[in-house]
Amino acid sequence: MNPYSPAPAVTTANGSIGSSTTIHPVENRVLSARECCHLQTIPNEFQWQSDPSDRPETHFVRRMIGEAVPPRFTELHGNSILGVLEEKVAIGSISLMNERCQRVLLKIGLQSEFDRAVRI
């Protein structure tokens, strides 16, 4: 893992050496569950519930961390949606000439129809 780049996604396999994305950037070990929590923006004070059918407990916690949607991500998107609903944030439509829209049209097979409509 490159310490100078954004971290990769934290997955449910975060306790295993499956790729370089689970290895600590400086030390010779996988990331700890706490470090994975930090990457996922899960607060330190969050209390984990243990699952008695899962041994050892850390496997359950690591799986939950990997399944989580980062709280900070959720907060930012929720605030954006609230801003739009309260009309505090203006949103504009994306032009069909936008590069991303053009790629989607091409991918779903509508690019030629769009080109014909633009020429008319």
VMD Tcl script that builds the backbone (N, CA, C; Angstrom):
set m [mol new atoms 360]
animate dup $m
set s [atomselect $m all]
$s set {name element resname resid chain x y z} {
  {N N MET 1 A 0.856 -1.174 0.000}
  {CA C MET 1 A 0.000 0.000 0.000}
  {C C MET 1 A 0.902 1.237 0.000}
  {N N ASN 2 A 0.632 2.149 -0.885}
  {CA C ASN 2 A 1.426 3.366 -0.984}
  {C C ASN 2 A 0.922 4.386 0.037}
  {N N PRO 3 A 1.762 4.797 0.991}
  {CA C PRO 3 A 1.311 5.728 2.033}
  {C C PRO 3 A 1.054 7.141 1.500}
  {N N TYR 4 A 1.444 7.426 0.269}
  {CA C TYR 4 A 1.274 8.763 -0.301}
  {C C TYR 4 A 0.122 8.840 -1.301}
  {N N SER 5 A -0.621 7.765 -1.417}
  {CA C SER 5 A -1.765 7.714 -2.322}
  {C C SER 5 A -3.020 7.402 -1.530}
  {N N PRO 6 A -4.188 7.672 -2.102}
  {CA C PRO 6 A -5.416 7.281 -1.413}
  {C C PRO 6 A -5.424 5.774 -1.163}
  {N N ALA 7 A -5.986 5.378 -0.052}
  {CA C ALA 7 A -6.042 3.956 0.295}
  {C C ALA 7 A -7.020 3.234 -0.617}
  {N N PRO 8 A -6.747 1.980 -0.912}
  {CA C PRO 8 A -7.704 1.194 -1.691}
  {C C PRO 8 A -8.927 0.858 -0.837}
  {N N ALA 9 A -9.925 0.301 -1.460}
  {CA C ALA 9 A -11.136 -0.093 -0.731}
  {C C ALA 9 A -10.805 -1.135 0.322}
  {N N VAL 10 A -11.430 -1.003 1.468}
  {CA C VAL 10 A -11.288 -1.998 2.532}
  {C C VAL 10 A -12.354 -3.054 2.273}
  {N N THR 11 A -11.940 -4.300 2.137}
  {CA C THR 11 A -12.869 -5.382 1.823}
  {C C THR 11 A -13.025 -6.317 3.017}
  {N N THR 12 A -13.879 -7.311 2.867}
  {CA C THR 12 A -14.083 -8.284 3.935}
  {C C THR 12 A -12.871 -9.174 4.145}
  {N N ALA 13 A -11.956 -9.207 3.191}
  {CA C ALA 13 A -10.730 -10.012 3.319}
  {C C ALA 13 A -9.579 -9.172 3.855}
  {N N ASN 14 A -9.878 -8.142 4.625}
  {CA C ASN 14 A -8.843 -7.206 5.062}
  {C C ASN 14 A -7.852 -7.794 6.056}
  {N N GLY 15 A -8.090 -8.969 6.584}
  {CA C GLY 15 A -7.155 -9.594 7.513}
  {C C GLY 15 A -6.242 -10.609 6.857}
  {N N SER 16 A -6.364 -10.764 5.543}
  {CA C SER 16 A -5.574 -11.750 4.810}
  {C C SER 16 A -4.618 -11.061 3.852}
  {N N ILE 17 A -3.539 -11.758 3.567}
  {CA C ILE 17 A -2.609 -11.239 2.559}
  {C C ILE 17 A -3.093 -11.763 1.213}
  {N N GLY 18 A -3.932 -10.980 0.560}
  {CA C GLY 18 A -4.450 -11.359 -0.750}
  {C C GLY 18 A -3.858 -10.503 -1.843}
  {N N SER 19 A -3.403 -9.353 -1.452}
  {CA C SER 19 A -2.765 -8.432 -2.390}
  {C C SER 19 A -2.020 -7.405 -1.567}
  {N N SER 20 A -1.311 -6.532 -2.237}
  {CA C SER 20 A -0.542 -5.518 -1.510}
  {C C SER 20 A -1.442 -4.482 -0.854}
  {N N THR 21 A -2.748 -4.508 -1.135}
  {CA C THR 21 A -3.648 -3.517 -0.561}
  {C C THR 21 A -3.974 -3.785 0.899}
  {N N THR 22 A -3.621 -4.958 1.411}
  {CA C THR 22 A -3.903 -5.257 2.819}
  {C C THR 22 A -2.645 -5.200 3.679}
  {N N ILE 23 A -1.503 -4.932 3.084}
  {CA C ILE 23 A -0.240 -4.924 3.811}
  {C C ILE 23 A 0.082 -3.518 4.293}
  {N N HIS 24 A 0.491 -3.413 5.537}
  {CA C HIS 24 A 0.876 -2.131 6.130}
  {C C HIS 24 A 1.973 -1.496 5.278}
  {N N PRO 25 A 1.931 -0.177 5.068}
  {CA C PRO 25 A 2.903 0.453 4.173}
  {C C PRO 25 A 4.342 0.458 4.677}
  {N N VAL 26 A 4.559 0.308 5.989}
  {CA C VAL 26 A 5.913 0.381 6.535}
  {C C VAL 26 A 6.311 -0.914 7.245}
  {N N GLU 27 A 5.376 -1.509 7.966}
  {CA C GLU 27 A 5.676 -2.704 8.749}
  {C C GLU 27 A 5.302 -3.969 7.971}
  {N N ASN 28 A 5.930 -5.067 8.313}
  {CA C ASN 28 A 5.722 -6.330 7.625}
  {C C ASN 28 A 4.543 -7.080 8.254}
  {N N ARG 29 A 3.318 -6.623 7.974}
  {CA C ARG 29 A 2.104 -7.223 8.545}
  {C C ARG 29 A 0.889 -6.705 7.797}
  {N N VAL 30 A -0.238 -7.373 7.996}
  {CA C VAL 30 A -1.490 -6.855 7.433}
  {C C VAL 30 A -1.971 -5.698 8.304}
  {N N LEU 31 A -2.835 -4.896 7.766}
  {CA C LEU 31 A -3.414 -3.795 8.543}
  {C C LEU 31 A -4.222 -4.358 9.706}
  {N N SER 32 A -4.168 -3.674 10.839}
  {CA C SER 32 A -4.973 -4.099 11.990}
  {C C SER 32 A -6.436 -3.729 11.735}
  {N N ALA 33 A -7.323 -4.331 12.497}
  {CA C ALA 33 A -8.746 -3.997 12.390}
  {C C ALA 33 A -8.963 -2.513 12.684}
  {N N ARG 34 A -8.235 -1.967 13.658}
  {CA C ARG 34 A -8.362 -0.546 14.009}
  {C C ARG 34 A -7.912 0.327 12.838}
  {N N GLU 35 A -6.825 -0.037 12.166}
  {CA C GLU 35 A -6.356 0.734 11.015}
  {C C GLU 35 A -7.373 0.683 9.874}
  {N N CYS 36 A -7.998 -0.467 9.695}
  {CA C CYS 36 A -9.051 -0.572 8.687}
  {C C CYS 36 A -10.239 0.308 9.052}
  {N N CYS 37 A -10.552 0.384 10.349}
  {CA C CYS 37 A -11.621 1.284 10.809}
  {C C CYS 37 A -11.283 2.730 10.466}
  {N N HIS 38 A -10.047 3.113 10.688}
  {CA C HIS 38 A -9.637 4.488 10.384}
  {C C HIS 38 A -9.798 4.771 8.893}
  {N N LEU 39 A -9.397 3.831 8.052}
  {CA C LEU 39 A -9.548 4.026 6.606}
  {C C LEU 39 A -11.016 4.141 6.216}
  {N N GLN 40 A -11.872 3.431 6.920}
  {CA C GLN 40 A -13.313 3.465 6.637}
  {C C GLN 40 A -14.015 4.632 7.333}
  {N N THR 41 A -13.298 5.431 8.078}
  {CA C THR 41 A -13.802 6.569 8.863}
  {C C THR 41 A -14.775 6.136 9.959}
  {N N ILE 42 A -14.621 4.916 10.457}
  {CA C ILE 42 A -15.430 4.446 11.580}
  {C C ILE 42 A -14.814 5.026 12.849}
  {N N PRO 43 A -15.602 5.720 13.666}
  {CA C PRO 43 A -15.051 6.369 14.862}
  {C C PRO 43 A -14.448 5.385 15.862}
  {N N ASN 44 A -13.418 5.824 16.575}
  {CA C ASN 44 A -12.759 4.990 17.592}
  {C C ASN 44 A -13.728 4.527 18.663}
  {N N GLU 45 A -14.718 5.347 18.989}
  {CA C GLU 45 A -15.632 5.005 20.077}
  {C C GLU 45 A -16.755 4.049 19.665}
  {N N PHE 46 A -16.790 3.653 18.395}
  {CA C PHE 46 A -17.827 2.711 17.951}
  {C C PHE 46 A -17.674 1.388 18.685}
  {N N GLN 47 A -18.770 0.879 19.241}
  {CA C GLN 47 A -18.756 -0.370 20.004}
  {C C GLN 47 A -19.198 -1.524 19.102}
  {N N TRP 48 A -18.316 -2.493 18.907}
  {CA C TRP 48 A -18.625 -3.651 18.081}
  {C C TRP 48 A -19.349 -4.705 18.908}
  {N N GLN 49 A -20.343 -5.331 18.320}
  {CA C GLN 49 A -21.039 -6.454 18.948}
  {C C GLN 49 A -20.363 -7.729 18.460}
  {N N SER 50 A -20.123 -8.666 19.342}
  {CA C SER 50 A -19.511 -9.919 18.909}
  {C C SER 50 A -20.592 -10.901 18.474}
  {N N ASP 51 A -20.230 -11.767 17.575}
  {CA C ASP 51 A -21.128 -12.796 17.087}
  {C C ASP 51 A -20.645 -14.121 17.670}
  {N N PRO 52 A -21.420 -14.761 18.569}
  {CA C PRO 52 A -20.953 -15.980 19.236}
  {C C PRO 52 A -20.682 -17.136 18.273}
  {N N SER 53 A -21.287 -17.125 17.091}
  {CA C SER 53 A -21.060 -18.228 16.150}
  {C C SER 53 A -19.775 -18.031 15.346}
  {N N ASP 54 A -19.122 -16.919 15.511}
  {CA C ASP 54 A -17.934 -16.589 14.731}
  {C C ASP 54 A -16.703 -16.621 15.624}
  {N N ARG 55 A -15.757 -17.488 15.345}
  {CA C ARG 55 A -14.519 -17.570 16.122}
  {C C ARG 55 A -13.339 -17.378 15.201}
  {N N PRO 56 A -12.331 -16.619 15.525}
  {CA C PRO 56 A -12.324 -15.683 16.635}
  {C C PRO 56 A -13.135 -14.432 16.304}
  {N N GLU 57 A -13.391 -13.647 17.317}
  {CA C GLU 57 A -14.246 -12.463 17.189}
  {C C GLU 57 A -13.729 -11.490 16.124}
  {N N THR 58 A -12.421 -11.390 15.979}
  {CA C THR 58 A -11.886 -10.412 15.028}
  {C C THR 58 A -12.323 -10.694 13.597}
  {N N HIS 59 A -12.597 -11.955 13.253}
  {CA C HIS 59 A -13.068 -12.253 11.898}
  {C C HIS 59 A -14.410 -11.579 11.647}
  {N N PHE 60 A -15.276 -11.623 12.647}
  {CA C PHE 60 A -16.585 -10.972 12.535}
  {C C PHE 60 A -16.420 -9.461 12.378}
  {N N VAL 61 A -15.583 -8.874 13.214}
  {CA C VAL 61 A -15.365 -7.423 13.162}
  {C C VAL 61 A -14.758 -7.033 11.821}
  {N N ARG 62 A -13.757 -7.767 11.357}
  {CA C ARG 62 A -13.137 -7.449 10.070}
  {C C ARG 62 A -14.145 -7.562 8.919}
  {N N ARG 63 A -15.019 -8.555 8.991}
  {CA C ARG 63 A -16.047 -8.699 7.958}
  {C C ARG 63 A -17.000 -7.500 7.978}
  {N N MET 64 A -17.377 -7.073 9.181}
  {CA C MET 64 A -18.263 -5.910 9.306}
  {C C MET 64 A -17.590 -4.640 8.773}
  {N N ILE 65 A -16.299 -4.484 9.063}
  {CA C ILE 65 A -15.567 -3.320 8.560}
  {C C ILE 65 A -15.568 -3.329 7.033}
  {N N GLY 66 A -15.309 -4.493 6.452}
  {CA C GLY 66 A -15.274 -4.600 4.990}
  {C C GLY 66 A -16.622 -4.394 4.327}
  {N N GLU 67 A -17.701 -4.711 5.029}
  {CA C GLU 67 A -19.047 -4.541 4.480}
  {C C GLU 67 A -19.586 -3.120 4.671}
  {N N ALA 68 A -18.927 -2.349 5.522}
  {CA C ALA 68 A -19.441 -1.026 5.889}
  {C C ALA 68 A -19.321 -0.011 4.751}
  {N N VAL 69 A -20.296 0.876 4.704}
  {CA C VAL 69 A -20.176 2.081 3.889}
  {C C VAL 69 A -19.552 3.120 4.815}
  {N N PRO 70 A -18.445 3.738 4.401}
  {CA C PRO 70 A -17.777 4.678 5.308}
  {C C PRO 70 A -18.726 5.772 5.811}
  {N N PRO 71 A -18.811 5.959 7.134}
  {CA C PRO 71 A -19.712 6.967 7.699}
  {C C PRO 71 A -19.476 8.377 7.143}
  {N N ARG 72 A -18.239 8.742 6.925}
  {CA C ARG 72 A -17.958 10.087 6.395}
  {C C ARG 72 A -18.518 10.242 4.980}
  {N N PHE 73 A -18.402 9.200 4.175}
  {CA C PHE 73 A -18.965 9.190 2.824}
  {C C PHE 73 A -20.478 9.380 2.889}
  {N N THR 74 A -21.120 8.630 3.786}
  {CA C THR 74 A -22.568 8.722 3.949}
  {C C THR 74 A -22.981 10.111 4.413}
  {N N GLU 75 A -22.232 10.680 5.350}
  {CA C GLU 75 A -22.533 12.021 5.856}
  {C C GLU 75 A -22.446 13.062 4.741}
  {N N LEU 76 A -21.392 13.018 3.963}
  {CA C LEU 76 A -21.220 14.000 2.890}
  {C C LEU 76 A -22.318 13.893 1.846}
  {N N HIS 77 A -22.668 12.668 1.462}
  {CA C HIS 77 A -23.731 12.499 0.468}
  {C C HIS 77 A -25.096 12.884 1.036}
  {N N GLY 78 A -25.337 12.541 2.296}
  {CA C GLY 78 A -26.597 12.936 2.923}
  {C C GLY 78 A -26.741 14.447 2.983}
  {N N ASN 79 A -25.651 15.145 3.325}
  {CA C ASN 79 A -25.693 16.614 3.362}
  {C C ASN 79 A -25.926 17.202 1.977}
  {N N SER 80 A -25.357 16.584 0.957}
  {CA C SER 80 A -25.576 17.057 -0.418}
  {C C SER 80 A -27.035 16.906 -0.818}
  {N N ILE 81 A -27.604 15.739 -0.506}
  {CA C ILE 81 A -29.017 15.508 -0.841}
  {C C ILE 81 A -29.907 16.467 -0.065}
  {N N LEU 82 A -29.612 16.670 1.216}
  {CA C LEU 82 A -30.388 17.604 2.030}
  {C C LEU 82 A -30.302 19.017 1.455}
  {N N GLY 83 A -29.119 19.416 1.019}
  {CA C GLY 83 A -28.949 20.743 0.417}
  {C C GLY 83 A -29.794 20.922 -0.828}
  {N N VAL 84 A -29.891 19.888 -1.639}
  {CA C VAL 84 A -30.726 19.958 -2.844}
  {C C VAL 84 A -32.194 20.023 -2.453}
  {N N LEU 85 A -32.615 19.176 -1.509}
  {CA C LEU 85 A -34.021 19.156 -1.091}
  {C C LEU 85 A -34.450 20.472 -0.451}
  {N N GLU 86 A -33.545 21.096 0.286}
  {CA C GLU 86 A -33.849 22.375 0.923}
  {C C GLU 86 A -33.550 23.551 0.001}
  {N N GLU 87 A -33.185 23.247 -1.232}
  {CA C GLU 87 A -32.885 24.249 -2.262}
  {C C GLU 87 A -31.767 25.195 -1.837}
  {N N LYS 88 A -30.812 24.692 -1.054}
  {CA C LYS 88 A -29.636 25.473 -0.675}
  {C C LYS 88 A -28.485 25.233 -1.644}
  {N N VAL 89 A -28.585 24.136 -2.390}
  {CA C VAL 89 A -27.551 23.786 -3.363}
  {C C VAL 89 A -28.222 23.660 -4.714}
  {N N ALA 90 A -27.704 24.389 -5.675}
  {CA C ALA 90 A -28.261 24.314 -7.026}
  {C C ALA 90 A -27.583 23.178 -7.776}
  {N N ILE 91 A -28.380 22.424 -8.493}
  {CA C ILE 91 A -27.806 21.379 -9.332}
  {C C ILE 91 A -28.155 21.689 -10.773}
  {N N GLY 92 A -27.227 21.382 -11.623}
  {CA C GLY 92 A -27.459 21.585 -13.042}
  {C C GLY 92 A -27.473 20.249 -13.752}
  {N N SER 93 A -28.136 20.218 -14.856}
  {CA C SER 93 A -28.157 18.969 -15.609}
  {C C SER 93 A -26.822 18.795 -16.329}
  {N N ILE 94 A -26.480 17.567 -16.589}
  {CA C ILE 94 A -25.265 17.261 -17.332}
  {C C ILE 94 A -25.607 17.281 -18.807}
  {N N SER 95 A -24.825 17.979 -19.564}
  {CA C SER 95 A -25.036 18.052 -21.007}
  {C C SER 95 A -24.816 16.692 -21.645}
  {N N LEU 96 A -25.643 16.384 -22.637}
  {CA C LEU 96 A -25.435 15.136 -23.366}
  {C C LEU 96 A -24.133 15.169 -24.152}
  {N N MET 97 A -23.538 16.351 -24.287}
  {CA C MET 97 A -22.246 16.459 -24.962}
  {C C MET 97 A -21.098 16.137 -24.003}
  {N N ASN 98 A -21.399 15.990 -22.718}
  {CA C ASN 98 A -20.393 15.652 -21.721}
  {C C ASN 98 A -19.740 14.323 -22.092}
  {N N GLU 99 A -18.429 14.234 -21.866}
  {CA C GLU 99 A -17.680 13.025 -22.238}
  {C C GLU 99 A -18.251 11.770 -21.581}
  {N N ARG 100 A -18.643 11.880 -20.307}
  {CA C ARG 100 A -19.189 10.708 -19.614}
  {C C ARG 100 A -20.506 10.264 -20.245}
  {N N CYS 101 A -21.343 11.232 -20.605}
  {CA C CYS 101 A -22.614 10.896 -21.248}
  {C C CYS 101 A -22.368 10.242 -22.603}
  {N N GLN 102 A -21.404 10.753 -23.322}
  {CA C GLN 102 A -21.085 10.182 -24.631}
  {C C GLN 102 A -20.631 8.725 -24.502}
  {N N ARG 103 A -19.815 8.432 -23.484}
  {CA C ARG 103 A -19.354 7.048 -23.279}
  {C C ARG 103 A -20.524 6.130 -22.944}
  {N N VAL 104 A -21.464 6.622 -22.134}
  {CA C VAL 104 A -22.631 5.806 -21.785}
  {C C VAL 104 A -23.483 5.548 -23.023}
  {N N LEU 105 A -23.726 6.580 -23.808}
  {CA C LEU 105 A -24.514 6.404 -25.027}
  {C C LEU 105 A -23.869 5.382 -25.951}
  {N N LEU 106 A -22.562 5.462 -26.081}
  {CA C LEU 106 A -21.825 4.517 -26.923}
  {C C LEU 106 A -21.947 3.101 -26.353}
  {N N LYS 107 A -21.800 2.977 -25.052}
  {CA C LYS 107 A -21.831 1.660 -24.408}
  {C C LYS 107 A -23.201 0.995 -24.537}
  {N N ILE 108 A -24.261 1.773 -24.430}
  {CA C ILE 108 A -25.597 1.170 -24.508}
  {C C ILE 108 A -26.162 1.169 -25.926}
  {N N GLY 109 A -25.339 1.610 -26.879}
  {CA C GLY 109 A -25.737 1.508 -28.280}
  {C C GLY 109 A -26.635 2.623 -28.785}
  {N N LEU 110 A -26.662 3.758 -28.115}
  {CA C LEU 110 A -27.528 4.860 -28.551}
  {C C LEU 110 A -26.749 6.023 -29.161}
  {N N GLN 111 A -25.441 5.896 -29.303}
  {CA C GLN 111 A -24.633 7.004 -29.802}
  {C C GLN 111 A -25.055 7.414 -31.212}
  {N N SER 112 A -25.287 6.463 -32.110}
  {CA C SER 112 A -25.640 6.813 -33.491}
  {C C SER 112 A -26.997 7.523 -33.542}
  {N N GLU 113 A -27.951 7.095 -32.716}
  {CA C GLU 113 A -29.251 7.770 -32.672}
  {C C GLU 113 A -29.107 9.190 -32.144}
  {N N PHE 114 A -28.243 9.373 -31.141}
  {CA C PHE 114 A -27.998 10.701 -30.608}
  {C C PHE 114 A -27.362 11.590 -31.681}
  {N N ASP 115 A -26.393 11.054 -32.418}
  {CA C ASP 115 A -25.725 11.820 -33.485}
  {C C ASP 115 A -26.732 12.259 -34.544}
  {N N ARG 116 A -27.667 11.367 -34.929}
  {CA C ARG 116 A -28.698 11.721 -35.922}
  {C C ARG 116 A -29.599 12.836 -35.383}
  {N N ALA 117 A -29.979 12.774 -34.111}
  {CA C ALA 117 A -30.860 13.777 -33.508}
  {C C ALA 117 A -30.162 15.125 -33.442}
  {N N VAL 118 A -28.875 15.154 -33.179}
  {CA C VAL 118 A -28.134 16.411 -33.098}
  {C C VAL 118 A -28.022 17.063 -34.461}
  {N N ARG 119 A -27.889 16.275 -35.533}
  {CA C ARG 119 A -27.755 16.835 -36.900}
  {C C ARG 119 A -29.057 17.449 -37.386}
  {N N ILE 120 A -30.191 17.014 -36.862}
  {CA C ILE 120 A -31.502 17.503 -37.348}
  {C C ILE 120 A -31.765 18.896 -36.895}
}
mol reanalyze $m
mol bondsrecalc $m
mol representation Tube
mol addrep $m
